Amino acid sequence: MSSDYAKALGARLRAIRTQQGLSLHGVEEKSKGRWKAVVIGSYERGDRAVTVQRMAELAEFYGVPVSELLPDAAPGAAAEPAPRLILDLERISAIPAEKAGPLARYTSTIQAQRGDYNGRVLSIRQDDLRTLAVIYDQSPSSLTEQLITWGVLDPDARRALHA
């Protein structure tokens, strides 16, 4: 196991433990000694390799799927980033008000959260597109087509749906 992966795995283990409000000694106490604080700490620092069997047992102890203990992706994985979804905020005002309302409110909320008030464009995530699709009662692909038709989204955004 690479050192980077071991550290990423350890960070994930630590995050799950702390989300549950447990200290290292709290894990030892709650497990009645089955999981020693020093062992959990060494897993979390990436100093000690954890077997698949122990990982499954630890996931069961924490009450989470094993996949939740694993880092999102192997470090150095050469994945092409998903195409960015960039909304043209100036075009929203050209959309009929009854159609633009939800989009305008959603984008202004994102701008407020980010402190991003350039007013011309706004990049959104795939999750944002899925949320907007629910709001508009459409599939993400049909909403993407609608946004492209309105001129709010570049036609290249179609690639983001298949990334």
C-alpha positions in Angstrom: 0.0 0.0 0.0 1.5 3.4 -1.0 2.2 5.8 1.7 -0.1 8.4 0.2 -3.0 5.9 0.0 -2.3 4.8 3.6 -2.5 8.4 4.8 -5.7 9.0 2.8 -7.2 5.9 4.2 -6.2 6.9 7.7 -7.7 10.4 7.2 -11.0 8.7 6.2 -10.9 6.4 9.2 -10.3 9.4 11.5 -13.1 11.4 9.9 -15.6 8.6 10.5 -14.5 8.2 14.1 -14.7 11.9 14.9 -18.1 12.2 13.2 -19.3 9.7 15.7 -17.8 11.7 18.5 -15.3 9.1 19.6 -11.8 9.7 20.8 -9.2 6.9 20.2 -9.7 5.8 23.8 -13.5 6.1 23.3 -13.2 3.5 20.6 -11.3 1.2 22.9 -13.9 1.7 25.7 -16.9 1.3 23.4 -15.4 -1.9 21.8 -14.6 -3.3 25.3 -11.0 -3.5 24.3 -11.5 -5.2 20.9 -10.1 -2.1 19.2 -7.0 -0.8 21.0 -6.5 3.0 20.8 -2.9 2.6 19.7 -3.9 0.3 16.8 -6.7 2.6 15.6 -4.3 5.6 15.9 -1.6 3.8 13.8 -4.2 3.0 11.1 -5.3 6.6 11.1 -1.7 7.9 10.8 -1.0 5.4 8.0 1.7 3.8 10.0 0.1 0.4 10.0 -1.6 -1.5 7.2 -5.1 -2.7 7.8 -6.3 -6.0 6.3 -9.5 -6.3 4.4 -10.9 -8.4 7.2 -10.1 -5.8 9.9 -11.5 -3.1 7.6 -14.8 -4.9 7.4 -14.8 -5.4 11.1 -14.1 -1.8 11.7 -16.8 -0.7 9.3 -19.2 -3.0 11.2 -18.1 -1.5 14.5 -18.7 2.1 13.2 -22.0 1.0 11.6 -21.0 2.2 8.1 -20.5 0.4 4.8 -16.9 -0.5 4.1 -16.9 1.8 1.1 -17.3 4.8 3.5 -14.0 3.9 5.0 -12.1 4.0 1.7 -10.7 7.2 0.3 -12.6 8.7 -2.7 -9.9 7.8 -5.3 -6.5 6.4 -5.4 -4.0 9.2 -5.3 -2.4 9.8 -8.7 -5.3 8.2 -10.6 -5.3 9.9 -14.0 -9.0 10.7 -14.3 -10.0 13.4 -16.6 -12.0 16.1 -14.6 -15.6 16.4 -15.5 -16.4 19.3 -17.8 -17.4 22.4 -15.8 -20.9 23.6 -16.0 -20.8 27.3 -16.4 -24.0 29.3 -16.3 -24.3 32.6 -18.1 -26.0 34.7 -15.4 -26.6 37.6 -17.8 -28.9 35.4 -19.9 -31.1 34.5 -17.0 -32.8 37.9 -17.2 -33.8 37.0 -20.8 -35.8 34.0 -19.7 -39.5 34.4 -18.9 -39.8 35.2 -15.2 -42.0 32.2 -14.4 -39.3 29.9 -15.9 -36.3 31.8 -14.5 -37.4 32.2 -10.9 -36.1 28.9 -9.5 -32.8 29.2 -11.4 -32.3 32.8 -10.4 -32.9 32.0 -6.7 -30.7 29.0 -6.8 -27.8 30.8 -8.5 -28.1 33.8 -6.1 -27.9 31.4 -3.1 -24.7 29.8 -4.5 -23.2 33.2 -5.1 -24.0 34.3 -1.5 -22.5 31.1 -0.1 -19.3 31.6 -2.2 -19.1 35.3 -1.9 -18.9 35.3 -5.7 -20.7 38.3 -7.2 -19.0 38.8 -10.6 -22.5 38.7 -12.0 -21.5 37.3 -15.4 -21.0 33.6 -15.0 -21.2 31.0 -12.3 -19.8 27.5 -12.4 -21.9 24.8 -10.8 -21.3 21.2 -9.9 -23.1 18.1 -11.3 -24.9 17.9 -7.9 -26.2 21.4 -8.4 -27.6 20.4 -11.9 -29.3 17.4 -10.3 -30.9 19.6 -7.6 -32.1 22.1 -10.2 -33.5 19.2 -12.3 -35.6 18.1 -9.2 -36.7 21.7 -8.8 -37.8 21.9 -12.4 -39.2 18.4 -12.3 -37.0 17.2 -15.2 -34.2 14.8 -15.7 -30.7 16.4 -15.6 -30.3 15.7 -19.4 -33.6 17.4 -20.3 -32.8 20.4 -18.0 -29.4 20.7 -19.6 -31.1 20.9 -23.0 -33.5 23.5 -21.7 -30.6 25.6 -20.2 -28.8 25.3 -23.6 -31.9 26.4 -25.4 -32.3 29.4 -23.1 -28.6 30.3 -23.8 -27.7 30.0 -20.1 -25.5 27.0 -20.6 -22.9 26.3 -23.3 -23.7 23.3 -25.6 -20.4 21.7 -24.4 -22.2 21.0 -21.1 -23.8 17.9 -22.7 -20.4 16.2 -22.2 -20.7 16.7 -18.4 -23.7 14.4 -18.3 -21.7 11.5 -19.5 -18.5 12.2 -17.5 
